[in-house]
Amino acid sequence: MKCWAPQEICHSWEVVERGGRRRWKKSERQECQFKGVLRDGMAGILTNDFKGLMREWVKEEQDKVGFRGEEGEDEWMELKRWMGRKVILGGIETSEMCRMFLIWGGR
């Protein structure tokens, strides 16, 4: 099971320095401490409110960065692709899903 947490904070990843850039590789010694947490939290958030305020918020956020659905893509596939988009939060590379979780998980 994937955790989808940022590699910077997940124990199942190890940093590899290459030419001043940080890269990550799967750890052979440790496992993720967040297994299922982000996935289950997002499932709860999405099933609770996606047709309401969250849908409007997602569309506004997508418009801010010029994100568009692909031809023939349904709303859920578009959302899934958008949630996998990389973003930087507090200097940590993460995904739109993590950002969404931070914003909507506390409401």
N, C-alpha and C positions, 0 to 999 in steps of 0.2 A: 504494500500500500504506500502510495506517495503521500508526503505530508503537505507539499506545496508551500512550505515556509521558506523564507529567504535563506539561501545557502549560508549567508553570514552568521545566522543564529542557529541553524540546524546542525546537530552533532553528527549527522550521517555524511557530512561533507568536510573535506580538508582543503585548506588553501594551498595553492601552488603559485609561487612567485615566478613570473616570466617577464623579463625585461621591464620591470616596474609596473606591470599590469597584474591584477589578481585574477587567478583562474581557480577553478574548483575541481576536485575529483572525489568520487565516492570513497568514503572511509571503509576500510576493511576491519576496523576495530570497534567502531561505535555505530549505534542505531539512532534514528530520529527520536527525539523526546516529545514530538508533537503529532505522532501518527494519528490521522483521522480528525484532529481538532479543527483545522481550518475547513476541511471538506464538510464535516458535520455541521459546523457553525454556519457556513454559507448555505447549506441545504435548508437549514431552519430559517435563515433570513429570507432566502428566495421564495420558499413556499409560503411564507407569511405575508409578504408584501410586494412581490414583483409586479403585480398588475396595478399597483397604486403609485405612491410617491417615488419608489425606487426606480420604476421604469422611466419616469420623467427625469430623475437625476442621472441615470445611465445615459440617456439620450443627450442631455446637456453636456455631460463629460465627454462623450464621444464626439460631439460637435466641436468642443474646445480644441481637440487635437486632430480634427479632420478624419476621424475613423468612420469608415463606411462598410456596410455589409456587402458581401459578394453576391453576384447574380445567382439567384436560385437558393440562397441561404435563408433558412428560417430564423425566427427571432432568437431561439435558444442556441443555435449554432453560432450566430453572430455574437451573442452574449458570451459564450464559451471562448470564442476566439479573442474577444476584447479582454476578458478576465485574464488570459494568458499573456497579455501585452506587458513588456517590461517597463517599470518606472523606478525612479530613485526616490526613496523616502528617508530623510534624515541621514543621507549619505550611504544608504544601503540599497543595493539593487534588489528589487522585489517585483511583484506583479500587480496588475490592477485588482486582482482578486484579493490580495492582502490589503491593499488600500481600501477597497470596498468593505472588507471585514472590519477594519479599524474604524471606519466612518459609521457604518450601519450596525455593527455589533453592539455599540454602546447606546443605541437609541431605545 
